[in-house]
Amino acid sequence: MIRPSDSDSFNPAAESSSYIPADRDTEFLQRDELRPLRIGIELLKPELIQREQGIQSTIVVFGSARLQEPAAAKQALHVAEMEAARTPQDSTCQHKIAIAQRQLVLSKYYDMAREFGRLVSSTCQIDGRCDYVIVTGGGPGIMEAANRGAADVKAKSIGLNITLPHEQHPNPYITPELCFQFRYFAIRKMHFLIRAKALVAFPGGFGTLDELFETLTLIQTGKTENVMVVLVGRDFWEGLINWQWLVENGLIAQKDLQLFCYAETAQEAWDLISRHNGVPSS
């Protein structure tokens, strides 16, 4: 009996990329023509996992990724002051001190977001229920604080991370089974609001403003219903945005100012949301 040699048994067809089943061909799935498929499965995967985890409703928490807890903010100010002491004529160092001082003042919102996450989660995740689950963008700062508050009471919380040119890592307080990473901002935005009962915005920058204004627009146009918007820190928000000026110039209606409300504490924010939705606040 004649046996083929190893060289004779080599089949180049089986080594071709065309031979890889389509659902296992990661290079093929990255083609531009496959974008609709990628969008579809990116929407579906987190949806199915959240169903399996029993997530009924959520509260979205936004805020700056740059705000640290008070102890870390105080240390950052100390480092800036030490650096300035070595080069007292350097205006850049003085600028860093000014920013660090303001960041220390704003660091109270880290503790407030953590308290909010703890308060909501301890109230709504009992007896196996998963209502009003905290969901954040999954990063550091205010997002970390809200996820951390839920973790403090051993409750579930969700993180919706996004792939960025610079690396972004999920904060360690997200429930591992509910830590997601998105390629498309649009699909991530949909998942923020699919189950949302409220959006709570702490002081933040472009990302916070992006999500806030998109949500307000969706509510204003009737595309999203029953989502309450709470802005934490009236002084910050009114210093940042002149809402009345928009009204006076006819750019929004007076009634549009009723699309959001203010809170100064975690308890006040939760009381507003719970009353709006008929949920006991404690």
C-alpha positions as CSV (number, residue, x, y, z in Angstrom):
1,M,0.0,0.0,0.0
2,I,1.4,3.4,-1.0
3,R,1.2,6.1,1.7
4,P,1.5,9.8,0.7
5,S,4.5,11.6,2.2
6,D,3.9,14.6,4.5
7,S,4.6,16.9,1.6
8,D,2.0,15.1,-0.5
9,S,-0.6,15.4,2.2
10,F,-0.3,19.2,2.4
11,N,-3.5,20.8,1.0
12,P,-3.0,24.5,0.3
13,A,-6.8,25.0,-0.1
14,A,-7.3,24.2,3.6
15,E,-4.8,26.8,4.6
16,S,-6.5,29.6,2.7
17,S,-8.3,32.3,4.6
18,S,-11.3,31.7,2.4
19,Y,-11.7,28.3,4.1
20,I,-12.2,29.8,7.5
21,P,-16.0,29.8,8.4
22,A,-17.3,33.3,8.2
23,D,-18.3,33.6,11.8
24,R,-14.8,32.7,12.9
25,D,-12.9,34.9,10.4
26,T,-12.1,38.0,12.5
27,E,-10.2,39.6,9.6
28,F,-13.2,39.2,7.3
29,L,-15.5,40.6,10.0
30,Q,-13.5,43.9,10.1
31,R,-14.3,44.7,6.5
32,D,-16.2,47.9,5.8
33,E,-19.0,46.0,4.1
34,L,-19.6,44.1,7.4
35,R,-20.3,47.2,9.4
36,P,-24.1,46.6,9.5
37,L,-23.4,43.2,11.0
38,R,-21.0,44.5,13.6
39,I,-23.5,47.2,14.6
40,G,-26.2,44.6,15.0
41,I,-24.2,42.2,17.2
42,E,-22.8,45.1,19.2
43,L,-26.4,46.0,20.0
44,L,-27.5,42.5,20.7
45,K,-24.7,41.1,22.9
46,P,-25.1,43.6,25.9
47,E,-28.9,43.3,25.5
48,L,-28.9,39.6,25.9
49,I,-26.4,39.6,28.8
50,Q,-28.4,42.2,30.7
51,R,-31.5,40.1,30.3
52,E,-29.7,37.1,31.6
53,Q,-28.5,39.2,34.6
54,G,-32.1,40.3,35.3
55,I,-31.5,44.0,34.7
56,Q,-35.0,45.6,34.7
57,S,-34.2,49.3,34.8
58,T,-31.2,51.6,35.2
59,I,-30.1,55.0,36.3
60,V,-27.4,56.6,34.1
61,V,-24.7,58.5,35.9
62,F,-22.4,60.9,33.9
63,G,-19.6,63.2,35.1
64,S,-16.0,64.0,34.7
65,A,-13.4,61.2,34.4
66,R,-10.9,63.7,35.7
67,L,-12.4,64.3,39.1
68,Q,-10.7,62.4,41.9
69,E,-11.8,61.6,45.4
70,P,-10.9,64.3,48.0
71,A,-7.7,62.6,49.3
72,A,-6.3,62.2,45.8
73,A,-7.2,65.7,44.8
74,K,-5.5,67.1,47.9
75,Q,-2.4,65.1,47.1
76,A,-2.5,66.4,43.5
77,L,-2.6,70.0,44.9
78,H,0.3,69.3,47.2
79,V,2.4,67.9,44.3
80,A,1.6,71.0,42.2
81,E,2.6,73.3,45.1
82,M,5.9,71.4,45.6
83,E,6.7,71.7,41.9
84,A,5.9,75.4,41.9
85,A,8.1,75.9,44.9
86,R,11.1,74.6,42.9
87,T,10.4,77.0,40.0
88,P,8.6,80.0,41.5
89,Q,8.9,82.0,38.3
90,D,7.2,79.4,36.1
91,S,3.7,80.6,35.2
92,T,2.7,77.1,34.1
93,C,3.2,75.8,37.6
94,Q,1.0,78.6,39.0
95,H,-1.7,77.6,36.4
96,K,-1.5,74.0,37.6
97,I,-2.0,75.1,41.2
98,A,-5.1,77.0,40.2
99,I,-6.5,74.0,38.4
100,A,-5.6,71.7,41.3
101,Q,-7.3,74.0,43.8
102,R,-10.5,74.0,41.7
103,Q,-10.3,70.2,41.3
104,L,-10.1,69.9,45.1
105,V,-13.3,71.9,45.4
106,L,-15.0,69.8,42.8
107,S,-13.8,66.6,44.4
108,K,-16.9,66.6,46.7
109,Y,-18.8,65.4,43.8
110,Y,-16.8,62.1,43.8
111,D,-18.1,61.4,47.3
112,M,-21.6,62.5,46.3
113,A,-21.7,60.2,43.3
114,R,-20.4,57.3,45.4
115,E,-23.1,58.0,48.0
116,F,-25.7,58.2,45.2
117,G,-24.6,54.8,43.8
118,R,-24.7,53.3,47.3
119,L,-28.1,54.8,48.2
120,V,-29.9,53.8,45.0
121,S,-28.4,50.3,44.9
122,S,-29.2,49.5,48.5
123,T,-32.8,50.6,48.0
124,C,-33.6,48.9,44.7
125,Q,-31.5,45.8,44.6
126,I,-33.1,43.7,47.3
127,D,-34.9,40.3,47.3
128,G,-33.2,39.5,43.9
129,R,-34.6,42.5,42.1
130,C,-32.3,44.5,39.8
131,D,-34.1,47.8,39.4
132,Y,-32.5,51.2,39.0
133,V,-29.1,49.6,38.4
134,I,-26.3,52.2,38.2
135,V,-24.8,52.4,34.7
136,T,-21.8,54.6,33.8
137,G,-19.3,55.0,31.0
138,G,-17.1,52.6,32.9
139,G,-14.1,54.9,33.3
140,P,-12.5,56.7,36.3
141,G,-13.7,59.8,38.2
142,I,-17.4,60.3,38.7
143,M,-18.1,57.1,36.8
144,E,-15.8,55.1,39.1
145,A,-17.5,56.7,42.1
146,A,-21.0,55.7,41.1
147,N,-19.9,52.1,40.4
148,R,-18.0,52.1,43.6
149,G,-21.1,53.1,45.6
150,A,-22.9,50.1,44.2
151,A,-20.0,47.8,45.0
152,D,-20.0,49.2,48.6
153,V,-23.3,47.4,49.2
154,K,-22.4,44.4,47.0
155,A,-24.9,45.4,44.3
156,K,-24.7,45.1,40.6
157,S,-23.6,48.0,38.4
158,I,-22.9,48.4,34.7
159,G,-20.0,49.9,32.8
160,L,-20.2,50.8,29.1
161,N,-16.6,51.4,28.0
162,I,-15.7,52.5,24.5
163,T,-12.5,51.8,22.4
164,L,-10.6,55.0,22.1
165,P,-7.3,56.0,20.4
166,H,-5.8,56.4,23.9
167,E,-6.3,53.4,26.1
168,Q,-9.3,53.4,28.4
169,H,-9.6,50.7,31.1
170,P,-12.7,49.8,33.0
171,N,-12.8,50.9,36.6
172,P,-12.5,48.0,39.1
173,Y,-15.9,48.5,40.7
174,I,-18.1,47.4,37.8
175,T,-19.8,44.1,38.1
176,P,-17.5,41.9,35.9
177,E,-20.4,40.2,34.1
178,L,-21.8,43.7,33.2
179,C,-18.6,45.3,32.0
180,F,-19.0,46.0,28.2
181,Q,-16.7,47.5,25.6
182,F,-18.2,49.2,22.5
183,R,-16.7,50.1,19.2
184,Y,-19.5,52.4,18.1
185,F,-20.6,55.5,20.1
186,A,-24.1,55.3,18.6
187,I,-24.7,51.8,20.0
188,R,-23.3,52.7,23.3
189,K,-25.6,55.7,23.5
190,M,-28.6,53.5,22.8
191,H,-27.6,51.1,25.6
192,F,-27.4,54.0,28.0
193,L,-31.0,54.8,27.5
194,I,-32.7,51.5,26.6
195,R,-33.6,50.8,30.3
196,A,-33.0,54.2,31.8
197,K,-35.5,55.7,34.3
198,A,-33.2,58.7,34.9
199,L,-30.0,60.4,33.9
200,V,-28.0,62.1,36.7
201,A,-25.3,64.5,35.5
202,F,-22.5,65.6,37.8
203,P,-20.0,68.3,36.7
204,G,-18.1,67.1,33.7
205,G,-16.6,68.1,30.3
206,F,-17.3,67.2,26.6
207,G,-18.4,63.6,27.2
208,T,-20.9,64.6,30.0
209,L,-22.3,67.5,27.9
210,D,-22.6,65.3,24.8
211,E,-24.7,62.7,26.6
212,L,-26.7,65.3,28.5
213,F,-27.7,67.3,25.5
214,E,-28.4,64.3,23.4
215,T,-30.8,63.0,26.1
216,L,-32.5,66.4,26.5
217,T,-32.9,66.5,22.7
218,L,-34.4,63.0,22.6
219,I,-36.9,64.0,25.4
220,Q,-37.7,67.3,23.8
221,T,-38.5,65.6,20.5
222,G,-40.4,62.8,22.1
223,K,-38.0,60.1,21.0
224,T,-37.4,59.1,24.6
225,E,-40.0,59.2,27.3
226,N,-40.1,58.8,31.1
227,V,-36.4,59.6,31.6
228,M,-35.9,62.1,34.3
229,V,-32.8,64.4,34.1
230,V,-31.2,65.6,37.3
231,L,-28.3,68.0,37.2
232,V,-26.2,67.9,40.4
233,G,-24.7,71.2,41.5
234,R,-26.8,74.1,40.3
235,D,-23.9,76.6,40.7
236,F,-21.8,74.6,38.3
237,W,-24.5,74.1,35.7
238,E,-25.8,77.6,35.7
239,G,-22.3,78.9,35.6
240,L,-21.6,76.7,32.6
241,I,-24.8,77.1,30.6
242,N,-27.0,80.2,30.4
243,W,-30.3,78.4,29.9
244,Q,-32.4,81.6,30.2
245,W,-30.3,83.2,27.4
246,L,-31.3,80.4,25.1
247,V,-34.9,81.1,26.0
248,E,-34.6,84.8,25.5
249,N,-33.1,84.3,22.0
250,G,-35.9,82.0,21.0
251,L,-33.5,79.0,20.7
252,I,-35.5,76.9,23.2
253,A,-38.9,77.3,24.7
254,Q,-39.5,78.3,28.3
255,K,-41.2,74.9,28.9
256,D,-37.9,73.2,27.9
257,L,-36.4,74.3,31.2
258,Q,-38.8,71.8,32.8
259,L,-37.0,68.9,31.1
260,F,-34.4,68.8,33.9
261,C,-34.2,69.7,37.6
262,Y,-31.4,70.4,40.1
263,A,-30.1,68.5,43.2
264,E,-27.4,69.5,45.7
265,T,-27.0,66.1,47.4
266,A,-27.2,62.4,46.6
267,Q,-30.3,62.1,48.8
268,E,-32.0,64.9,47.0
269,A,-31.3,63.5,43.6
270,W,-32.6,60.1,44.6
271,D,-35.7,61.6,46.3
272,L,-36.5,63.5,43.0
273,I,-36.2,60.3,41.0
274,S,-38.0,58.1,43.4
275,R,-41.0,60.5,43.7
276,H,-41.2,60.8,39.9
277,N,-41.3,57.0,39.5
278,G,-43.3,56.2,42.6
279,V,-40.5,54.3,44.3
280,P,-39.9,54.4,48.1
281,S,-36.7,56.4,48.5
282,S,-35.4,54.5,51.5
